[in-house]
Amino acid sequence: MDEWIDDENFWLQRTAILHQLRYKKQTDEKRLFAYCLKYAAQKEFFIRKAIGWALREYSKTNPAAVKRFVKEAPLSNFSKKEAMKWIDNH
């Protein structure tokens, strides 16, 4: 995934961001957050969506970490909204 996150193809970048979706407690939080930060300023809709989706899924396992990350990271408003959906509804 470390090669894919650096690829020019945004679909590979997106896949790298999403690859841990179902890892739950085995999620490599440092890697997830680093990948999200790397593309936080990306204008591509599907990258912004992937960031929010990956963070939302991880929020089901570690809501405090996601909430802190979203608060501190320079994410797009769309990514933040997607990331916080589960937290805001529970």
C-alpha positions, 0 to 999 in steps of 0.5 A: 500500500505504501507504493500505491499511496504514492502512485500517480493514479488516484484510484490506487491512492484511493485503494491505499486509503481504503485498504484497512476498512474492515481491520477494526482493532488491527487498523494501523492507525498511524498509517491510516492517518498518514495516508489521510493527511497526505491527500487532505488537500486533494480536490478529487471527490473520490479521494475526499470520499475515501478519506471520510469513509476510512475514518468513519469506519475506524471511528466505530473502533476508536471514536476518540482518536478519529474525533481528535484527528478530524479536529486537528487535521486540515481535511476538507469539510466533506471528508470531515462530515463523512468521517464524523457521521457515525460518531455524531449519530451515536 
